[in-house]
Amino acid sequence: MVKMTVDAMGDHCPIPVVKTKKALGKLQGAGQIEVLVDNETAMKNVMKMAKSSGASAESEKISDREYKVMITVAGRRQKAGGKKQANRITIRQQKMEVTVVRRG
């Protein structure tokens, strides 16, 4: 299992979420990401993004200005050939674009 740490101390939203999303994208399978932030709003936003991506997440208040979010990814489904299976379907027709995101 891969373990990563995202240090977002001192970063204002949405930077902690962006950094965490990039770390999630780097995981090829199961893994854990520890995210360090310095405010409750960033902690809540990271938790919300992690859960919406299908991962499990737990948070811990370490001190007044330090929070830790532990994100656990059980694994990624893959298509034949080893490519990640997309959970998005995009339909383009003339100038209109519709994106459907499957959850669950």
N, C-alpha and C positions, 0 to 999 in steps of 0.2 A: 504494500500500500504506500503510495506517494504521500509525503507530508510537505506542506508549504506554509510559509508565514508571509502575510501581507501587513506591512507596517504603514498604517495610514494615520499615525499620530500627527496632529497638527494640520491635517488636510480637511478642507471644508467640503461639504456635499456639493456635487455628487462624486467627488474624486474617490472616496473610500469604496463606493459602489462600483465605479469604473475599474479600479484596481482589482477588486474581488472578482468581478465578471471576467477580466482577462485571465486571472489565475484559474478560475473554473474552466475556461476554454483550453488551458494548457494541459489539464488532466486528460489522460488517455483512457483511464479506467477508474477503479476505486481509488479514493484518496481523502485526505483531510487537509483543510485549509484553516489556519489560525489567523484571524484578522484582529489587529490591534487598532483601536480608535480612542479618541479622547473626549467624545461627547455622546450623550444618549441618543440624540437624533440620528447620528451616523450609525450607531449600533442598531437602532430599529430599522433603518433603511437597508443596511446590509442583511439583516435577518429576513426582511420581507423579500428581497431579491433572491436570496439563497433558497428560501422555501418555494418561491414561485418557479424556480428552475428545477424543482424536484429533489433537491438535496435536503437533508435534515440539518437543523442549526440550533445551537444552544448558546446563550450569552451569559457572561459573568461580569459583575462590576468588581473591579480590582481595587480601585480607589476613586476619589471624587472626580478625577480627570483621566481615568483609564478603564477601558472596557475591553473584554476579549470575546470574540465570537468564534465558536468552533463549528465549522461546516464539514459535514461528512457526506461524501458522494459514494453510493454503493457500487456504482459502475455505470458505464454507458452502453446502450444498445448499439450494435454495429451491423452494417449491411455486409453482404458478401464482398470480399475484397478488402475488408478492414476499414472501410470508410465509415465515419459517424453517420448515423441515421438522423436526418433532419426532422424536427418536430414542427416545421413550417412548410406551408404550401403557399406559394405566391402565384397569383394569376395576373398577367398583364394584358390589357386590352386597350388599344389606342393610348389615351393619356391617363387611364385609370389603373390604379394598382390596388389589389386587395390581398391582404396577408391574413391567413388563418393560423392561429397558434393552438396546437393541441396540448392540453394539460392532463397530467395524470399518468 
